Amino acid sequence: MRYARWGGLVALLFLLAACQVGPQQATPPANAPIVDSPYLDALADYVPLAEATQEPTEEAVPDAAEADGTIPAADEKQYVVVATQGARANMRSAPDLDAEIIGKGNPGTVFEVIEQSDEGDWYNVCCVAPLDNPDGEPVEAWVAAQVVEPSDGEGFTVPVAGAAAEGGEPLLPADAEATWSVDWTCGSDRCTLNACSATVTARADSTNLQFLQVAHEVVWDDACFATDSWIFEVDPMTGDERTGDFAENFLYGYWLGADSGEANAVYRYDDELGVMVVCADDQEVEIDEGDGWTTVYSGATCHDIKTGMLVLLTYTKRWLYSGEYDGQTYSRAYFGDSETLEQRLVDTNIDLSFAEPR
């Protein structure tokens, strides 16, 4: 699937943008958020909403299946082997014959089983080389149970898809929605605009059996830039983007999944609630723009610790030039022009790791 790059949109419209990087700030207090933002508060100033409202509960009693040991231990791995006669097994993006074929399994190949479909007729296995990028990172895939068999020749029980999530409930609802506010600034003489604002919306479509098709759209105020849109496939049980390709690119890291880190700040969601987030301030991405120009994005992100959804994104973009110009040779020369962008969550129907002031 092709993903649109709205993050690089402004870069294509302006070869050089401005806004000088400010002087280095004084060292913040020890309990201050790792990222300097007016929308972040210290973790110590909040208490998780669940702790503030929860009532004592009785200790859970294991069900019959857990008691008799039919559910394997968390560290007990299960494997299947492709049992086709000569033909390769189709490895699909979802447990459905109409789902996209994303890989092939050769006869005799052994795969680790992660989970099974509700009916037990499909296995989610790890991992297969993608058909569209054989040399790329192997990915998880679904294979029909009828074309594989247990590698040890014996039957086994594996978790049903999503059973590992708390209570079996998805982290993201089928109608998941989120809205972010975007502010962009540019102070260069080369800019036709000094500032512009936008709204980014994300809306889920649950027609896929395993992944939510989350459509993102960015609309700029007064049409100062073109509207853009793209789609992420997100696992509703874990909050992970399907391919994992954007985990290392903070510009597109909207869905990092649960357990993406330990909370180190609280995002001020509204007047009454905050969101416990994990923030990182050492993010950087470089993009080759051609003709000797390279854009360097240096910024920070904050993600909800429960779902891994993006809550706050900030960056400064600088243009570096390498090459010959007017008799001089340059190597990653920076001429002082830059852009800044801040994107923050303003609304969502997703149950995040909310907290309230002490």
N, C-alpha and C positions, 0 to 999 in steps of 0.2 A: 504494500500500500504506500502510496506517495503522500508524504506529509508536507504541507505548505510551510514556508518559513516566514512568519510575519515578523519575527524578531529582526530579520535582516532587511525588512521592507524599507525602513527609513534610510538605511545605508545605501540602498540602490538609488534613492532619490536625491541624496546629497552626498557629493564626493567628499566634502569637508564640512564638518559641523563644529559648533563652538560651545564653549562654556568651560572656562579654565578650571582645572582641578584646584580646590581650595587648599589652604595651608593645613598642615597636619594638626589634628585635634589633640588637646591635652589628654593625659591618661584618665579614663573614666573610673568611677568608684568600683570597688571589687565586686559588688553585687549588681552592677549595671549589665544590661543585655550585651551580648557579644557584638551585635550589629547596632550601629548608631542610627536610630530612627525615632521620630516623634510618636510613632505608632507602637513602640515596644516598651514594655515595662519589665521590671525585675521579677523573676519567678517567685521570690520570697513574699511579694506583695499580694499574691493570689492563693486561693485554695481551689483544688479541682471541684467542679460542680457535683460530680458523683459523690465525693466525700462529704460535701456539705449537705446533701439531701438524702443519702442512702440510709436505710433502716437495717438493724441487725437481721441476718438471715440464718436459717438452719443450715447445717453442714450438708452438702449434697451427698446423696446416696448413689453409688454406682448402679447403672442399670444391669439387666441380666447379661447382656452381651459383654459388657466390660468385666462382670464378675466371673464369667466362665472362661475368659481369656481369648474369645474369638476375635477381638480387635487387637491387631498386633501392637506391640510397644512402639513408641515414637521412633526409637532407633533401630527397629527391625525392618530392614529394607526388603522389598519384594521385587522380583524380576520376571520378565516374560521374554520369550525368544520368538522371532518371526518364524512361523511354521508354514509358509506358502511353498508350493512345489515349483520352484524355478522363478516364478514371478515376484516382483518386489511389492511390498505392502505399501499402500497409500497412507501417508501420515498427514492428518488434517488439522486445521486451526480450531476446530470445535467438534464435539461428538455428534456429527451429523453427516450423512452421505452427500449432502449439498454443500458442506463447508469446503473452503479452499484447501487444495492439496499443497502443503508447504514443504513436504519432504518425502523421501522414499526410504523404506526399510528393507535391506537385503535379507534373503533367507538365511537363517542362522544367527542374525544379529540380536544381541541381548540388550534390552532396555530396562532401566529402573522404572517401576510403577509408582506414580505419585498419588493418584486417586482414580476412581472410576465414576462413570455416569450413574444416574439414579437407578437405571434398569440393569446396570452391570454389563451392558453390551459394548461399552467403550472403555478404554484405558487411556489416561493421560500419562505419558511417559517422557523420560528425559534420556537423552536429548538427540536431536537429529540435525544434520547439516541442512540449512535452508536451500530450497531449489533455486531461489533467485540470487543466492550468494553462497555458493558451495564452500568458499574459503572463509566465510564469516563465522561468527559465534554460533555454536549449536543452540537450538531452541527446543522448548517443550512442544509436544504435539499429541494429538489423539489418534489412536489406532483401534480398529474394530476388534473386539475380543475373539471373533471367529477366525482371525488370521494369525493369532499368536497363542502360545500356551506357556504355562509356568515353566521357568527354566529348570527347576528341579524335578519336574514331572508330577508334582503334587499340587493340590488346590491351595488357595490362600484367600484371605480376606483383606481388602484394602479399603481405606476410607472413601466414602462417597464425596464427590466434588463439593467443597465448601464446608465439610463437616469439621475441619480444623478450626474454623472461625468460632468465636465465642457463641455458644447457644446455637450454632448452625446458621446464624443470621448474617446476611451480607453487610459489609461496611458501607457500601454505597447503594442507595435505593435505585430501583429500576427507572425512576423519574428524576434522577440526580440532576441538580442545577447549581450553578455558581456564577457569580458576577464579580469582576474585578474592575477597579478604576485605574486608569493609566494617565500619568502626566509626563510629558516629554518636553525637554527644553533644548534650545540651541542658540548660542550667542554670537556665532561667527558672522562676519560681513558677507560671507558666501551664501548664507541661509536666506531663503525667501520668507521663512517663518521663524519667529523666535520661540514659540511655544505652541503646543497643541495637546488636547486631552482626548481620551478614547475610553470606550467601554468594551471589555472582553467578556463574552458570555460562553458558558459551557452547558450543553444540554444532552442528556443521555437518551439513547434509543436502545431498548432491551430486546430487539428482534433476534439478535444473535443468542444462541443457547448458552454460551459460556461467558462471552465478553460484552460489556456495554460499549456501544458505539457512541463515543462522546464527541459531539460536534462543537468545535470552538469557532467563534467569530469575533473579529475585532472591527469596531465601527468608530471612525474618528469624527470628532465634532467638526461641524461645518465642512465636512468632506475634505479636510486639509490633506489627508492621504487616502489612498484607495482602501475600500473594505477588503478584508482578507478572511479566509476560513480554512480550517483543516480538521482532521478527525484523528482521535486517539482511540485505540481499543484498550479498555481497562477491565481488569478482573474485579467484579463487584465484591468478591469474598475477601480479597487481599488488598485492593486498592492499587495494585501494580499495573503499569502500562505494559501491554503484552510483550513487546519486543525487548524491552530493557535498553533500547538504543540511546535513550535520552537521559539515562541516569548520570552520565558524565558531562552532559551539556546543560548547564543551568538555565539557559535561555528557553529550553523546551521541557524542563523537568516539572511538569504539572502534577504527575501522578507517580510518586516514588514508593507508595505502598506502606502498609503498617510496619511498625518497628523500624522506622527510618532513622531513629536516633533518640537520645535522651533529651528531654526538654531543658532548654537553657534560657528561655525568655517567654513572655506572654504577649501576644498580639492584642491590641485594644480593638476588639471587634465592634462594640457599640458602647453606649453609656453604662450598660449594666454587666456585660460579659466580656471576657477575654478568651483567647484560644491559646492553649499551651503549645509552643512550637519549638522545633529544633532549628537553629539558625547557623549558617556558615558564611563567613565573611571573606573567604579566600578563593572565590570562584573566578575562573578566567577561561575565556574561549577566544581562539584566533580564527579568522576567516580570510582566505585569500580572495581578494576582490578583483585581481587581474591588473595588468598595466603597472605592476610594481607596488600596488597598494595592498596593505594588510590592515584589517580592522581588528582591534583588540578590545574585547569586552571584559571589564573587571568589575565585579559586583558581589552581591550577597543575596541569599535566599533564606526564607523561613518556611518550614512545612509543618502542618498539623501532625502531632506525634501519634494520633490514633489512626488516621487514614493515609497519611503521607501526601495529602493534597497541598499544592502551593498556596501559601497565604500572603507572602510578601516577596517581591523581587525588586532589586535596585541595581543599576549598573551605570558606569561611565564608559563610553565608547570613544576610543582614540584611533586616528588614522596614522599609519606609519608608511613611509615611502622608502623603497629600495630601488636604485637605478641611477641612470645618468640624466642630468638635467642642466642645461645651460653651462656645460663644461665642467660640472662638478659631479662627483660620485657620492651617492647617499646609501646608507645601510640602516634600514628601519628608523629613518629620521622622523621625529615628531615635531610638527610645526605649531603646536599649541592649540589646535582646534579639537573640540570634543562635543559629544552629546551626552545628556543624562536622561534616564528613564526610571520612573518609580511606578510599580504596579502593586495594588493592594486589594485584598478581598473585602467586599462590601456587603455581600448577601449570599446565602446558600441555604438549601434545605437538607444538607448533609449533617449528620450528627457528629460534630467535631469534638475534640477534647476541650470542652468549654470549662472555664474557671471564673470565679467571681472574686472581687476584691475582699481582702480580709477586713 
